[in-house]
Amino acid sequence: MKTRALLVLGVVFFGSFIGRVAVLASDIAGAGTPARVDHAVTPANTHIDGELAAAVKDRMYALDARETKIADREAELKTYEAQVEKRLAELEEANNKLQASIKIVQDARNEDIAKLAAIYEGMKPAQAGQIINEMDAKFAAGLISSMNSEQAAQIVANMDSQKAYLVSVILANRTQGE
C-alpha cells in the first residue's frame, strides 16, 4: 500500500519536473521573443500540485490507518482461531474419555448379562421361561441371545407364545441389522 502511494507521488513530482523543464526549454529557445505568460505555469495553477500532493498524502494516511486496522483484526482473528483450536482439542479429549467410559459401562453390562444368562441356563426351562415372560421383550431378547442355543430353545418353548414370538422378532431384527 505504501509503495503504491509513493509511486503516485513520484509520478506527480516527475510530471511537475517535466513541465518545468519544458518551460525552461521554451524560455531558452524563445529568448529573442517577448516574454509570454503561460497560464499553465502561473503560481496559482502550480498550487494544484500542492493540493494533489496533499490529497495523495491524506489518502496514503487513510490507507495506512486501514492497513493497521486490518492487521489488528487479523491478529485478533488468529487469537480467536487459537482459542477455537484449543477448545476443539479439549472437546476431542473429553469425547475420548467419554467413549472410554461408555466402553467400560458396556463391557460391565455385557458381563452382567452373561452372568445372568448363566443363572437362567442353570434353572429348569419351565421356571426360567415363566420368569422371562415377565421381562421387557427387548431385555429378554438380549438375555436369550446370550444363552447357550439348546438352553435358550428350551426356555423359549416354555414361554408364553405371544411373548416368545415378540422376542423372536426382536432377535431376528437384531441379526438383520448387523
Stockholm file with secondary structure:
# STOCKHOLM 1.0

chainA/1-178         MKTRALLVLGVVFFGSFIGRVAVLASDIAGAGTPARVDHAVTPANTHIDGELAAAVKDRMYALDARETKIADREAELKTYEAQVEKRLAELEEANNKLQASIKIVQDARNEDIAKLAAIYEGMKPAQAGQIINEMDAKFAAGLISSMNSEQAAQIVANMDSQKAYLVSVILANRTQGE
#=GR chainA/1-178 SS CHHHHHHHHHHHHHHHHHHHHHHHHHHHHTTTSCCCCCGGGSHHHHHHHHHHHHHHHHHHHHHHHHHHHHHHHHHHHHHHHHHHHHHHHHHHHHHHHHHHHHHHHHHHHHHHHHHHHHHHHHSCHHHHHHHHHTSCHHHHHHHHHTSCHHHHHHHHHTSCHHHHHHHHHHHHHHHHHC
#=GC SS_cons         CHHHHHHHHHHHHHHHHHHHHHHHHHHHHTTTSCCCCCGGGSHHHHHHHHHHHHHHHHHHHHHHHHHHHHHHHHHHHHHHHHHHHHHHHHHHHHHHHHHHHHHHHHHHHHHHHHHHHHHHHHSCHHHHHHHHHTSCHHHHHHHHHTSCHHHHHHHHHTSCHHHHHHHHHHHHHHHHHC
//
